[in-house]
Structure formats: structure tokens, C-alpha cells
């Protein structure tokens, strides 16, 4: 059964493209609109984030992804504050293993599960921007970070089992345990496109996430991970992270994309691309490659990198940089294409997050088989 998740915009929200994520300062791309204007920027206040979370729950989204990094609010604290604002919604909490000890993470997750009645999901983010990693005192190489993530997840699962001893290159723990094992165990989500990422996913995670590349490229990546998981005697589920712009007609959807593009300041695009160009993340570079040579485009369709797949978001936003754009029927057909290659979970978002959640839930989901 396909699961649809939404996104919690803890860098802020608005009717225009909002930067943030993966080392890019939050708020990049919004025009600094004043209160009362059509493009007014929405700060990530707890009241607004609660509105997004309640909307997602009302529309029967499975959960909400909450990002991690300097330019957004802390995912653990924010989602814990929203637990009492909702009753069924799950929280996909992103965090970096290098910023927390594994036994403490296991304890936090166990507590979260009890307080939320089992609504925690964990998104493990290894990290890829040197400046962002250094800001938190992490100066390991990419290969070292994935090796540390491997050890980290080994200790976390061992602590949930209780009485776990472990000695590795990065962690040395004795009798790692939690007061009680979380029930259910939080499912682990993880994304990574580098050679070092695949074996970690195959060994540890429940759901492998990819950003929204064209279907054929996503299919290649899923085949790669399937093969690695088979070597471990495991089977994983697969998810994809995408933005969405869906309207009653294709023309109306593309008009929204065009308006978003029109409102981008070329200087802001250049600043964001300079920042993202320094990323060591293979996934981030794959996102940037989609709009390579098209960064000065003034027609939204010039950033259409596959039918209905728009790379305009990635001009100012790190991480997920593509959107499904089209009529409800067209977007539903795109979703079906990704499902056909094995995608079972869709982590979606759109600007603004309250309004776009309705467009997708009411326009696209009734058309899906």
C-alpha cells in the first residue's frame, strides 16, 4: 500500500520558492514581501507549523518529514511540541548521527514513541556540506561519515535490544540499553547516492529515500540498492522526495511554476548555486546536474527535465529540487510511473504547504488506483 507523507516547513513558508536545506540559508528565494501581500513570507512559528501538521492529519497524510540543519528549527523539539496538536500523524524526524551519541538517540526515540503512542519515524542524514558539518564540529570525510553511520545504527538497534556492547572505530559502548524498548521500533529512513551510502542502507534501514530524478534514473538507483540488500538477505521499501504543483488544468499548474520562476532574483539563484556547488553530497550534485545550463532560464518549461518534472525548485533550495507539475490527472500518472518501478512512499511538499496539501489530496489522490 502506498503511503503519502507531507512536509513541515521549519525554514519558513510562502507562495514563492523558499530556500533552505542542505547548507542553504532559509528564506532564500522569497522576495521579502510585506505582510498582507500575496507573497508574504510565513515564519515557522509553532502556531503555523501546527496548522500545517493538523492539515496533513485532516487530509490523511501518513506523516510529515521535518528537516535538519542550521537554517531550520530543531526537528526533535519542534515535532515533540506538535505531538499534542495531532492524534494520528507520524513525525519523520531528520537528524545527523554525528551530532548525537547513539545510546542517547536510542533513549530519545524510545521516550518519543511512548509519549506519542508510536508516531515516530527516523530519517538518518549523514550530511554532505563541509561548512555545515564543521559548524557542528564534524570534520570527517564522506566515507568516514558513512562508516560512522553504520556503527551508529548498529549501536542504536543494539541499545533497543538491551545490554549491548560494541567497540568500533567511532564508538565504544558498554551495556547500551534503554529503560524500555520503543514499541513499535521506529522505522529508519535513509538516503544517499554515493558508493559509501548504499551498503549502509542495505544493512540497516527500512525505507531507502531518493530525491526526485527522472523515472529511469530512479529505477537504476533502486536496482542498485535492491542488489546490495539482497546480499544482506534483506528487502527494503523505497520512497521518493518531491515537491508538487497540481491544479485543475495543466496550464494553471505551469502558470504557478512560471510565477515562482519570475519572482526569483538572479543574484539569489547565484548565491544558492555557489553554496550548493561546494556540497560533497553525490545526491545534491545529481540534483544540480538536472538544471545544469538552465539556471538563467526565464520560461518555466525550459526547466522541465522530464515530462512533468520541473527542476526550478533546486535553483534556490538544497536537497529535493524537483516538482511534479501538471493537471491532477497528469500528476497522478507521474505518481503511477514511480509506483511502477517500486516507489511505495511519497514525501511531498508544495508552496505554501497548507494550500498545496489540499490541491494534492483533493485533486490527485482520488485518481490513484
Secondary structure as a PSIPRED ss2 file (coil, helix, strand):
# PSIPRED VFORMAT (PSIPRED V4.0)

   1 X C   1.000  0.000  0.000
   2 X C   1.000  0.000  0.000
   3 X E   0.000  0.000  1.000
   4 X E   0.000  0.000  1.000
   5 X E   0.000  0.000  1.000
   6 X E   0.000  0.000  1.000
   7 X E   0.000  0.000  1.000
   8 X E   0.000  0.000  1.000
   9 X C   1.000  0.000  0.000
  10 X C   1.000  0.000  0.000
  11 X C   1.000  0.000  0.000
  12 X C   1.000  0.000  0.000
  13 X E   0.000  0.000  1.000
  14 X C   1.000  0.000  0.000
  15 X C   1.000  0.000  0.000
  16 X C   1.000  0.000  0.000
  17 X C   1.000  0.000  0.000
  18 X C   1.000  0.000  0.000
  19 X C   1.000  0.000  0.000
  20 X E   0.000  0.000  1.000
  21 X E   0.000  0.000  1.000
  22 X C   1.000  0.000  0.000
  23 X C   1.000  0.000  0.000
  24 X E   0.000  0.000  1.000
  25 X C   1.000  0.000  0.000
  26 X C   1.000  0.000  0.000
  27 X C   1.000  0.000  0.000
  28 X C   1.000  0.000  0.000
  29 X C   1.000  0.000  0.000
  30 X C   1.000  0.000  0.000
  31 X C   1.000  0.000  0.000
  32 X C   1.000  0.000  0.000
  33 X C   1.000  0.000  0.000
  34 X C   1.000  0.000  0.000
  35 X C   1.000  0.000  0.000
  36 X C   1.000  0.000  0.000
  37 X C   1.000  0.000  0.000
  38 X C   1.000  0.000  0.000
  39 X C   1.000  0.000  0.000
  40 X C   1.000  0.000  0.000
  41 X C   1.000  0.000  0.000
  42 X E   0.000  0.000  1.000
  43 X C   1.000  0.000  0.000
  44 X C   1.000  0.000  0.000
  45 X C   1.000  0.000  0.000
  46 X H   0.000  1.000  0.000
  47 X H   0.000  1.000  0.000
  48 X H   0.000  1.000  0.000
  49 X H   0.000  1.000  0.000
  50 X H   0.000  1.000  0.000
  51 X H   0.000  1.000  0.000
  52 X H   0.000  1.000  0.000
  53 X H   0.000  1.000  0.000
  54 X H   0.000  1.000  0.000
  55 X H   0.000  1.000  0.000
  56 X H   0.000  1.000  0.000
  57 X H   0.000  1.000  0.000
  58 X H   0.000  1.000  0.000
  59 X C   1.000  0.000  0.000
  60 X C   1.000  0.000  0.000
  61 X C   1.000  0.000  0.000
  62 X C   1.000  0.000  0.000
  63 X E   0.000  0.000  1.000
  64 X E   0.000  0.000  1.000
  65 X E   0.000  0.000  1.000
  66 X E   0.000  0.000  1.000
  67 X C   1.000  0.000  0.000
  68 X C   1.000  0.000  0.000
  69 X C   1.000  0.000  0.000
  70 X C   1.000  0.000  0.000
  71 X C   1.000  0.000  0.000
  72 X C   1.000  0.000  0.000
  73 X C   1.000  0.000  0.000
  74 X C   1.000  0.000  0.000
  75 X H   0.000  1.000  0.000
  76 X H   0.000  1.000  0.000
  77 X H   0.000  1.000  0.000
  78 X H   0.000  1.000  0.000
  79 X H   0.000  1.000  0.000
  80 X H   0.000  1.000  0.000
  81 X H   0.000  1.000  0.000
  82 X H   0.000  1.000  0.000
  83 X H   0.000  1.000  0.000
  84 X H   0.000  1.000  0.000
  85 X H   0.000  1.000  0.000
  86 X C   1.000  0.000  0.000
  87 X C   1.000  0.000  0.000
  88 X C   1.000  0.000  0.000
  89 X C   1.000  0.000  0.000
  90 X E   0.000  0.000  1.000
  91 X E   0.000  0.000  1.000
  92 X E   0.000  0.000  1.000
  93 X E   0.000  0.000  1.000
  94 X E   0.000  0.000  1.000
  95 X E   0.000  0.000  1.000
  96 X C   1.000  0.000  0.000
  97 X H   0.000  1.000  0.000
  98 X H   0.000  1.000  0.000
  99 X H   0.000  1.000  0.000
 100 X C   1.000  0.000  0.000
 101 X C   1.000  0.000  0.000
 102 X H   0.000  1.000  0.000
 103 X H   0.000  1.000  0.000
 104 X H   0.000  1.000  0.000
 105 X H   0.000  1.000  0.000
 106 X H   0.000  1.000  0.000
 107 X H   0.000  1.000  0.000
 108 X H   0.000  1.000  0.000
 109 X H   0.000  1.000  0.000
 110 X H   0.000  1.000  0.000
 111 X H   0.000  1.000  0.000
 112 X H   0.000  1.000  0.000
 113 X H   0.000  1.000  0.000
 114 X H   0.000  1.000  0.000
 115 X H   0.000  1.000  0.000
 116 X H   0.000  1.000  0.000
 117 X C   1.000  0.000  0.000
 118 X C   1.000  0.000  0.000
 119 X C   1.000  0.000  0.000
 120 X E   0.000  0.000  1.000
 121 X E   0.000  0.000  1.000
 122 X E   0.000  0.000  1.000
 123 X E   0.000  0.000  1.000
 124 X E   0.000  0.000  1.000
 125 X C   1.000  0.000  0.000
 126 X C   1.000  0.000  0.000
 127 X C   1.000  0.000  0.000
 128 X C   1.000  0.000  0.000
 129 X C   1.000  0.000  0.000
 130 X H   0.000  1.000  0.000
 131 X H   0.000  1.000  0.000
 132 X H   0.000  1.000  0.000
 133 X H   0.000  1.000  0.000
 134 X H   0.000  1.000  0.000
 135 X H   0.000  1.000  0.000
 136 X C   1.000  0.000  0.000
 137 X C   1.000  0.000  0.000
 138 X C   1.000  0.000  0.000
 139 X C   1.000  0.000  0.000
 140 X C   1.000  0.000  0.000
 141 X C   1.000  0.000  0.000
 142 X H   0.000  1.000  0.000
 143 X H   0.000  1.000  0.000
 144 X H   0.000  1.000  0.000
 145 X H   0.000  1.000  0.000
 146 X H   0.000  1.000  0.000
 147 X H   0.000  1.000  0.000
 148 X H   0.000  1.000  0.000
 149 X H   0.000  1.000  0.000
 150 X H   0.000  1.000  0.000
 151 X H   0.000  1.000  0.000
 152 X H   0.000  1.000  0.000
 153 X H   0.000  1.000  0.000
 154 X H   0.000  1.000  0.000
 155 X H   0.000  1.000  0.000
 156 X H   0.000  1.000  0.000
 157 X H   0.000  1.000  0.000
 158 X H   0.000  1.000  0.000
 159 X H   0.000  1.000  0.000
 160 X H   0.000  1.000  0.000
 161 X H   0.000  1.000  0.000
 162 X C   1.000  0.000  0.000
 163 X C   1.000  0.000  0.000
 164 X E   0.000  0.000  1.000
 165 X E   0.000  0.000  1.000
 166 X E   0.000  0.000  1.000
 167 X E   0.000  0.000  1.000
 168 X C   1.000  0.000  0.000
 169 X C   1.000  0.000  0.000
 170 X C   1.000  0.000  0.000
 171 X C   1.000  0.000  0.000
 172 X E   0.000  0.000  1.000
 173 X E   0.000  0.000  1.000
 174 X E   0.000  0.000  1.000
 175 X E   0.000  0.000  1.000
 176 X E   0.000  0.000  1.000
 177 X C   1.000  0.000  0.000
 178 X C   1.000  0.000  0.000
 179 X C   1.000  0.000  0.000
 180 X C   1.000  0.000  0.000
 181 X C   1.000  0.000  0.000
 182 X C   1.000  0.000  0.000
 183 X C   1.000  0.000  0.000
 184 X C   1.000  0.000  0.000
 185 X C   1.000  0.000  0.000
 186 X C   1.000  0.000  0.000
 187 X C   1.000  0.000  0.000
 188 X E   0.000  0.000  1.000
 189 X E   0.000  0.000  1.000
 190 X E   0.000  0.000  1.000
 191 X E   0.000  0.000  1.000
 192 X C   1.000  0.000  0.000
 193 X C   1.000  0.000  0.000
 194 X C   1.000  0.000  0.000
 195 X H   0.000  1.000  0.000
 196 X H   0.000  1.000  0.000
 197 X H   0.000  1.000  0.000
 198 X H   0.000  1.000  0.000
 199 X H   0.000  1.000  0.000
 200 X H   0.000  1.000  0.000
 201 X H   0.000  1.000  0.000
 202 X H   0.000  1.000  0.000
 203 X H   0.000  1.000  0.000
 204 X H   0.000  1.000  0.000
 205 X C   1.000  0.000  0.000
 206 X C   1.000  0.000  0.000
 207 X E   0.000  0.000  1.000
 208 X E   0.000  0.000  1.000
 209 X E   0.000  0.000  1.000
 210 X E   0.000  0.000  1.000
 211 X E   0.000  0.000  1.000
 212 X C   1.000  0.000  0.000
 213 X C   1.000  0.000  0.000
 214 X C   1.000  0.000  0.000
 215 X H   0.000  1.000  0.000
 216 X H   0.000  1.000  0.000
 217 X H   0.000  1.000  0.000
 218 X H   0.000  1.000  0.000
 219 X H   0.000  1.000  0.000
 220 X H   0.000  1.000  0.000
 221 X H   0.000  1.000  0.000
 222 X H   0.000  1.000  0.000
 223 X H   0.000  1.000  0.000
 224 X H   0.000  1.000  0.000
 225 X H   0.000  1.000  0.000
 226 X H   0.000  1.000  0.000
 227 X H   0.000  1.000  0.000
 228 X H   0.000  1.000  0.000
 229 X H   0.000  1.000  0.000
 230 X H   0.000  1.000  0.000
 231 X H   0.000  1.000  0.000
 232 X C   1.000  0.000  0.000
 233 X C   1.000  0.000  0.000
 234 X C   1.000  0.000  0.000
 235 X C   1.000  0.000  0.000
 236 X C   1.000  0.000  0.000
 237 X E   0.000  0.000  1.000
 238 X E   0.000  0.000  1.000
 239 X E   0.000  0.000  1.000
 240 X E   0.000  0.000  1.000
 241 X E   0.000  0.000  1.000
 242 X E   0.000  0.000  1.000
 243 X E   0.000  0.000  1.000
 244 X E   0.000  0.000  1.000
 245 X E   0.000  0.000  1.000
 246 X E   0.000  0.000  1.000
 247 X E   0.000  0.000  1.000
 248 X C   1.000  0.000  0.000
 249 X C   1.000  0.000  0.000
 250 X H   0.000  1.000  0.000
 251 X H   0.000  1.000  0.000
 252 X H   0.000  1.000  0.000
 253 X H   0.000  1.000  0.000
 254 X H   0.000  1.000  0.000
 255 X H   0.000  1.000  0.000
 256 X H   0.000  1.000  0.000
 257 X H   0.000  1.000  0.000
 258 X H   0.000  1.000  0.000
 259 X H   0.000  1.000  0.000
 260 X H   0.000  1.000  0.000
 261 X H   0.000  1.000  0.000
 262 X H   0.000  1.000  0.000
 263 X C   1.000  0.000  0.000
 264 X C   1.000  0.000  0.000
 265 X C   1.000  0.000  0.000
 266 X H   0.000  1.000  0.000
 267 X H   0.000  1.000  0.000
 268 X H   0.000  1.000  0.000
 269 X H   0.000  1.000  0.000
 270 X H   0.000  1.000  0.000
 271 X H   0.000  1.000  0.000
 272 X H   0.000  1.000  0.000
 273 X H   0.000  1.000  0.000
 274 X H   0.000  1.000  0.000
 275 X H   0.000  1.000  0.000
 276 X H   0.000  1.000  0.000
 277 X H   0.000  1.000  0.000
 278 X C   1.000  0.000  0.000
 279 X C   1.000  0.000  0.000
 280 X C   1.000  0.000  0.000
 281 X C   1.000  0.000  0.000
 282 X H   0.000  1.000  0.000
 283 X H   0.000  1.000  0.000
 284 X H   0.000  1.000  0.000
 285 X H   0.000  1.000  0.000
 286 X H   0.000  1.000  0.000
 287 X H   0.000  1.000  0.000
 288 X H   0.000  1.000  0.000
 289 X H   0.000  1.000  0.000
 290 X H   0.000  1.000  0.000
 291 X C   1.000  0.000  0.000
 292 X C   1.000  0.000  0.000
 293 X C   1.000  0.000  0.000
 294 X C   1.000  0.000  0.000
 295 X C   1.000  0.000  0.000
 296 X C   1.000  0.000  0.000
 297 X C   1.000  0.000  0.000
 298 X C   1.000  0.000  0.000
 299 X C   1.000  0.000  0.000
 300 X H   0.000  1.000  0.000
 301 X H   0.000  1.000  0.000
 302 X H   0.000  1.000  0.000
 303 X H   0.000  1.000  0.000
 304 X E   0.000  0.000  1.000
 305 X E   0.000  0.000  1.000
 306 X E   0.000  0.000  1.000
 307 X C   1.000  0.000  0.000
 308 X C   1.000  0.000  0.000
 309 X E   0.000  0.000  1.000
 310 X E   0.000  0.000  1.000
 311 X C   1.000  0.000  0.000
 312 X H   0.000  1.000  0.000
 313 X H   0.000  1.000  0.000
 314 X H   0.000  1.000  0.000
 315 X H   0.000  1.000  0.000
 316 X C   1.000  0.000  0.000
 317 X E   0.000  0.000  1.000
 318 X C   1.000  0.000  0.000
 319 X C   1.000  0.000  0.000
 320 X C   1.000  0.000  0.000
 321 X C   1.000  0.000  0.000
 322 X C   1.000  0.000  0.000
 323 X E   0.000  0.000  1.000
 324 X E   0.000  0.000  1.000
 325 X E   0.000  0.000  1.000
 326 X E   0.000  0.000  1.000
 327 X E   0.000  0.000  1.000
 328 X H   0.000  1.000  0.000
 329 X H   0.000  1.000  0.000
 330 X H   0.000  1.000  0.000
 331 X H   0.000  1.000  0.000
 332 X H   0.000  1.000  0.000
 333 X H   0.000  1.000  0.000
 334 X H   0.000  1.000  0.000
 335 X H   0.000  1.000  0.000
 336 X H   0.000  1.000  0.000
 337 X H   0.000  1.000  0.000
 338 X H   0.000  1.000  0.000
 339 X H   0.000  1.000  0.000
 340 X H   0.000  1.000  0.000
 341 X C   1.000  0.000  0.000
 342 X C   1.000  0.000  0.000
 343 X E   0.000  0.000  1.000
 344 X E   0.000  0.000  1.000
 345 X E   0.000  0.000  1.000
 346 X E   0.000  0.000  1.000
 347 X E   0.000  0.000  1.000
 348 X E   0.000  0.000  1.000
 349 X E   0.000  0.000  1.000
 350 X C   1.000  0.000  0.000
 351 X C   1.000  0.000  0.000
 352 X C   1.000  0.000  0.000
 353 X H   0.000  1.000  0.000
 354 X H   0.000  1.000  0.000
 355 X H   0.000  1.000  0.000
 356 X H   0.000  1.000  0.000
 357 X H   0.000  1.000  0.000
 358 X H   0.000  1.000  0.000
 359 X H   0.000  1.000  0.000
 360 X H   0.000  1.000  0.000
 361 X H   0.000  1.000  0.000
 362 X H   0.000  1.000  0.000
 363 X H   0.000  1.000  0.000
 364 X C   1.000  0.000  0.000
 365 X H   0.000  1.000  0.000
 366 X H   0.000  1.000  0.000
 367 X H   0.000  1.000  0.000
 368 X C   1.000  0.000  0.000
 369 X C   1.000  0.000  0.000
